[in-house]
Amino acid sequence: MTPPERLNNPAAGIAFIFFAMAAISLNDMLIKLLSGGYPLHQMIFIRSAIGICFSIAILQFEGGWSMLRTRQPGLHLIRALLLVVANMSFFAALASLPLADTTAIAYVAPLVITLLSWPMLGEKVGPLRMGAVIVGFVGVIIVIQPWQTSGGRDAPFIVYLLPVVAAVAYALNSLLTRLLGVTSKPSAMAFYIQATFLLVSIAFWIFAGDGRYAEGLEDESLIFLLRAWVWPEEADIWLFAVLGLTSGMVGYTIAAAYRLADASTIATYEYVGLPMAIFWGWLIFGELPGFGPAAGILLILGSGVFVFIREGQKKRRIASAKPIQRRY
């Protein structure tokens, strides 16, 4: 069977990733904003219920229910579950940590992808890229500051590890996609993700929806995970609606971006989400990174961009080294 022809429209891919990063940044800000009054699994349920309607509408436009047929249902399930772990770990951290710090730590995911691409995919990682990975992890350590005492932290040390868990889960999701390949339409992939989020949030509601496991807890992240469901206040209903719309946009725009252009081109532009997170943290929550975390953020940002630029240069050299076939 002939593999499907790869699309190549970098301009459109970059436009989609900008939309995706803007939607993700707005989504993260809203979740942090609402985290003081609602449980995470309720927010996931509401945003996914709205998001899946968005995905279904686009699915019908792209070809209808037949687009959901796949020869790799197990792959879609594993990808979706990894994304659930990544999202819920990241969102739980948002309840306790500054938005910029949480986002910066999670942006180590591309470095994790580079690090794991050798054992999982057999790809060669040269000394320059490996050096950038090390620098990026040094940046994470500076942001986390493990040498700080509990009194000098915004949250317990273990909460700072949640964005790291999110980064690893996201990296495994990306590597699994690259390893096995996904040929589904973006709307279908978004539908699978939203459906998995719905099922997981319903399971959380059955297990902890009455809030009994949150009683007596003091950690804000755990309370956010296990707080009882409550009916949204009238002023918050609109925020939940925006949350659902951004969730639906994210699943579609990211899938579309990576279908339209090479990953090495698109992934670099994902880092626009970091200054967006700093902006929302300052505007809504009055948060700005201190000198130490800011230095760590710059190291993570610089090393991640370097890795993708280096990967792009390597691909161009390999392509230019191919012998030119004569045509007579």
C-alpha positions as CSV (number, residue, x, y, z in Angstrom):
1,M,0.0,0.0,0.0
2,T,1.4,3.4,-1.0
3,P,1.8,5.7,2.1
4,P,-0.2,8.9,2.0
5,E,1.7,11.9,0.5
6,R,3.0,14.3,3.1
7,L,1.6,17.8,2.9
8,N,4.1,20.7,2.8
9,N,2.7,24.1,3.6
10,P,5.0,25.7,6.2
11,A,3.2,29.1,6.2
12,A,-0.1,27.5,7.0
13,G,1.4,25.2,9.6
14,I,3.1,28.1,11.4
15,A,-0.2,30.0,11.4
16,F,-2.0,27.0,12.9
17,I,0.6,26.6,15.6
18,F,0.3,30.3,16.5
19,F,-3.4,29.9,16.9
20,A,-2.8,26.7,19.0
21,M,-0.3,28.4,21.3
22,A,-2.7,31.3,21.9
23,A,-5.5,28.9,22.7
24,I,-3.3,26.9,25.0
25,S,-2.1,30.0,26.8
26,L,-5.7,31.3,27.3
27,N,-6.8,27.8,28.4
28,D,-4.1,27.5,31.0
29,M,-4.8,31.0,32.4
30,L,-8.6,30.2,32.7
31,I,-7.9,26.9,34.5
32,K,-5.6,28.6,37.0
33,L,-8.2,31.4,37.4
34,L,-11.0,28.9,38.1
35,S,-8.9,26.4,40.2
36,G,-9.8,28.0,43.5
37,G,-13.5,27.1,43.2
38,Y,-13.9,24.1,41.0
39,P,-12.3,20.6,40.9
40,L,-10.0,19.8,38.0
41,H,-12.0,16.8,36.8
42,Q,-15.2,19.0,36.5
43,M,-13.3,21.6,34.5
44,I,-11.9,18.8,32.2
45,F,-15.4,17.4,31.8
46,I,-17.1,20.7,30.9
47,R,-14.3,21.8,28.5
48,S,-14.2,18.4,26.8
49,A,-18.0,18.3,26.5
50,I,-17.9,21.6,24.6
51,G,-14.7,20.7,22.8
52,I,-16.0,17.5,21.4
53,C,-19.0,19.3,19.9
54,F,-16.5,21.6,18.2
55,S,-14.5,18.5,17.0
56,I,-17.7,16.8,15.7
57,A,-18.7,19.9,13.7
58,I,-15.3,20.0,12.0
59,L,-15.4,16.2,11.6
60,Q,-18.6,16.5,9.6
61,F,-17.0,19.2,7.4
62,E,-13.9,17.0,6.7
63,G,-15.7,13.9,5.7
64,G,-18.2,12.7,8.4
65,W,-18.2,9.8,10.9
66,S,-16.2,7.6,8.5
67,M,-13.1,9.6,9.3
68,L,-13.1,8.0,12.8
69,R,-12.2,4.6,11.3
70,T,-8.7,3.7,12.2
71,R,-6.4,0.6,11.9
72,Q,-4.6,1.6,15.1
73,P,-7.2,2.1,17.8
74,G,-4.7,1.0,20.5
75,L,-2.3,3.8,19.4
76,H,-4.9,6.4,19.6
77,L,-5.9,5.2,23.1
78,I,-2.3,5.3,24.4
79,R,-1.7,8.7,22.8
80,A,-4.8,10.0,24.4
81,L,-4.1,8.6,27.9
82,L,-0.5,10.0,27.8
83,L,-2.0,13.4,26.9
84,V,-4.5,13.1,29.8
85,V,-1.6,12.4,32.2
86,A,0.3,15.4,30.7
87,N,-2.6,17.8,31.0
88,M,-3.8,16.8,34.5
89,S,-0.3,16.9,35.9
90,F,0.3,20.3,34.4
91,F,-3.1,21.7,35.5
92,A,-2.7,20.4,39.1
93,A,0.6,22.2,39.3
94,L,-1.1,25.5,38.1
95,A,-3.2,25.5,41.2
96,S,-0.1,26.0,43.4
97,L,2.7,27.4,41.1
98,P,3.1,30.6,39.1
99,L,1.8,30.3,35.5
100,A,5.2,31.2,33.9
101,D,7.2,28.8,36.1
102,T,4.9,25.9,35.4
103,T,4.8,26.6,31.7
104,A,8.6,26.9,31.5
105,I,9.2,23.6,33.3
106,A,6.7,21.8,31.0
107,Y,8.6,23.3,28.0
108,V,11.4,20.8,28.7
109,A,9.3,18.3,26.8
110,P,11.1,18.9,23.4
111,L,14.4,18.2,25.2
112,V,13.0,15.0,26.6
113,I,11.9,14.0,23.1
114,T,15.5,14.6,21.9
115,L,16.9,12.6,24.8
116,L,14.5,9.6,24.3
117,S,14.7,9.6,20.5
118,W,18.0,7.6,20.7
119,P,16.8,4.6,22.7
120,M,13.2,4.6,21.3
121,L,13.7,5.6,17.7
122,G,17.4,4.8,17.1
123,E,18.1,8.4,16.1
124,K,21.6,9.8,16.6
125,V,21.9,12.7,19.1
126,G,25.1,14.6,18.5
127,P,27.2,16.3,21.2
128,L,25.8,19.8,20.4
129,R,22.2,18.7,20.9
130,M,23.0,16.6,23.9
131,G,24.8,19.7,25.4
132,A,21.6,21.7,24.8
133,V,19.6,19.1,26.5
134,I,21.8,19.3,29.6
135,V,21.6,23.1,29.6
136,G,17.8,22.9,29.4
137,F,17.7,20.5,32.4
138,V,20.0,22.8,34.3
139,G,17.4,25.5,33.6
140,V,14.7,23.3,35.1
141,I,16.7,22.8,38.2
142,I,17.2,26.6,38.6
143,V,13.4,27.1,38.2
144,I,12.6,24.3,40.7
145,Q,15.5,25.4,43.1
146,P,15.6,22.1,45.1
147,W,18.0,23.7,47.5
148,Q,15.2,26.0,48.8
149,T,13.6,25.2,52.2
150,S,9.9,24.7,52.3
151,G,9.4,28.2,53.7
152,G,10.9,29.8,50.6
153,R,8.7,27.9,48.1
154,D,5.3,28.6,46.6
155,A,4.4,24.9,47.1
156,P,5.9,21.6,48.3
157,F,8.8,20.3,46.2
158,I,6.8,17.4,44.8
159,V,4.4,19.9,43.2
160,Y,7.3,21.3,41.2
161,L,7.8,17.8,39.7
162,L,4.3,17.7,38.3
163,P,5.2,19.8,35.2
164,V,8.2,17.5,34.7
165,V,5.8,14.5,34.7
166,A,3.7,16.4,32.2
167,A,6.7,17.0,30.0
168,V,7.7,13.4,30.0
169,A,4.2,12.2,29.2
170,Y,3.9,14.7,26.4
171,A,7.3,13.6,25.0
172,L,6.2,10.0,25.1
173,N,3.0,10.9,23.3
174,S,5.0,12.7,20.6
175,L,7.5,9.9,20.2
176,L,4.8,7.3,20.0
177,T,3.1,9.3,17.2
178,R,6.4,9.6,15.3
179,L,7.3,5.9,15.8
180,L,4.0,4.4,14.6
181,G,2.6,7.2,12.4
182,V,-0.8,8.8,12.4
183,T,-2.8,9.2,9.2
184,S,-6.1,10.4,10.6
185,K,-7.7,13.8,10.0
186,P,-7.0,16.5,12.6
187,S,-10.7,16.5,13.6
188,A,-10.6,12.7,14.2
189,M,-7.5,12.9,16.4
190,A,-9.1,15.8,18.3
191,F,-12.3,13.7,18.8
192,Y,-10.3,10.8,20.2
193,I,-8.6,13.1,22.7
194,Q,-11.7,14.8,23.8
195,A,-13.6,11.5,24.2
196,T,-10.8,10.1,26.4
197,F,-10.8,13.3,28.5
198,L,-14.6,12.9,29.0
199,L,-14.3,9.2,30.1
200,V,-11.4,10.0,32.5
201,S,-13.3,13.0,34.1
202,I,-16.4,10.8,34.5
203,A,-14.3,8.2,36.3
204,F,-12.9,10.9,38.6
205,W,-16.5,12.0,39.3
206,I,-17.6,8.5,40.3
207,F,-14.5,8.1,42.5
208,A,-14.2,11.5,44.1
209,G,-17.0,13.7,42.8
210,D,-18.5,14.2,46.3
211,G,-15.3,15.7,47.6
212,R,-14.8,13.1,50.4
213,Y,-11.1,12.6,49.6
214,A,-10.4,16.4,49.8
215,E,-11.5,16.7,53.4
216,G,-8.6,17.7,55.7
217,L,-6.1,18.3,52.8
218,E,-4.0,21.5,52.8
219,D,-2.1,21.1,49.5
220,E,-3.8,23.2,46.8
221,S,-2.9,20.8,44.0
222,L,-4.5,17.8,45.8
223,I,-7.6,19.9,46.7
224,F,-7.9,20.9,43.1
225,L,-7.8,17.3,42.0
226,L,-10.3,16.0,44.6
227,R,-12.6,18.9,45.4
228,A,-16.4,18.2,45.1
229,W,-18.3,19.1,42.0
230,V,-20.3,22.3,42.3
231,W,-22.7,24.1,39.8
232,P,-20.8,27.0,38.1
233,E,-21.6,30.5,39.2
234,E,-23.4,32.6,36.5
235,A,-20.3,34.8,35.9
236,D,-18.1,31.7,35.5
237,I,-20.3,30.0,32.9
238,W,-18.9,32.2,30.2
239,L,-15.4,31.3,31.3
240,F,-16.2,27.6,31.0
241,A,-17.6,28.2,27.5
242,V,-14.4,29.9,26.4
243,L,-12.5,27.0,28.1
244,G,-14.4,24.5,26.0
245,L,-13.9,26.4,22.8
246,T,-10.1,26.8,23.3
247,S,-9.9,23.1,24.1
248,G,-11.6,22.2,20.8
249,M,-9.3,24.6,18.9
250,V,-6.1,23.2,20.5
251,G,-6.7,19.6,19.4
252,Y,-7.5,20.6,15.9
253,T,-4.9,23.3,15.3
254,I,-2.0,21.3,16.6
255,A,-2.9,18.3,14.6
256,A,-3.3,20.5,11.5
257,A,0.0,22.3,12.1
258,Y,2.0,19.1,12.2
259,R,0.2,17.6,9.2
260,L,1.0,20.7,7.1
261,A,4.7,21.1,7.8
262,D,7.7,19.3,9.3
263,A,8.0,19.0,13.0
264,S,11.4,20.7,13.1
265,T,9.8,23.8,11.5
266,I,6.6,23.8,13.6
267,A,8.0,22.9,17.0
268,T,10.3,26.0,17.3
269,Y,7.2,28.2,17.1
270,E,5.6,26.4,20.1
271,Y,7.9,28.5,22.3
272,V,5.8,31.6,21.7
273,G,3.6,30.1,24.4
274,L,6.2,30.9,27.0
275,P,6.1,34.7,26.7
276,M,2.3,34.4,26.5
277,A,2.3,32.6,29.8
278,I,4.5,35.3,31.4
279,F,2.1,38.0,30.0
280,W,-1.1,36.3,31.5
281,G,0.7,35.7,34.8
282,W,1.6,39.4,35.1
283,L,-1.8,40.7,33.8
284,I,-4.2,38.4,35.7
285,F,-2.3,37.2,38.7
286,G,0.3,39.9,39.3
287,E,3.1,37.3,38.9
288,L,6.6,37.9,37.4
289,P,9.5,35.4,37.7
290,G,12.2,36.4,40.1
291,F,15.9,36.6,38.9
292,G,16.6,32.9,39.5
293,P,13.5,31.4,37.8
294,A,13.9,34.0,35.0
295,A,17.4,32.7,34.3
296,G,16.2,29.1,34.3
297,I,13.4,30.0,31.9
298,L,15.9,31.6,29.5
299,L,18.1,28.5,29.6
300,I,15.1,26.2,28.9
301,L,13.9,28.5,26.1
302,G,17.3,28.9,24.5
303,S,18.2,25.2,24.7
304,G,14.9,24.2,23.2
305,V,15.1,26.6,20.3
306,F,18.7,25.5,19.7
307,V,17.7,21.8,19.5
308,F,15.1,22.4,16.9
309,I,17.3,24.7,14.8
310,R,20.1,22.1,14.9
311,E,17.6,19.4,13.9
312,G,16.5,21.4,11.0
313,Q,20.0,22.1,9.8
314,K,20.8,18.4,10.1
315,K,17.8,17.4,8.0
316,R,18.8,20.0,5.3
317,R,22.4,18.6,5.1
318,I,21.1,15.1,4.8
319,A,18.7,16.1,2.0
320,S,21.5,18.0,0.1
321,A,23.8,15.1,0.4
322,K,21.5,12.9,-1.7
323,P,22.9,12.2,-5.2
324,I,21.2,14.1,-8.0
325,Q,19.6,11.8,-10.4
326,R,20.1,12.7,-14.1
327,R,17.1,12.9,-16.3
328,Y,17.4,12.3,-20.0
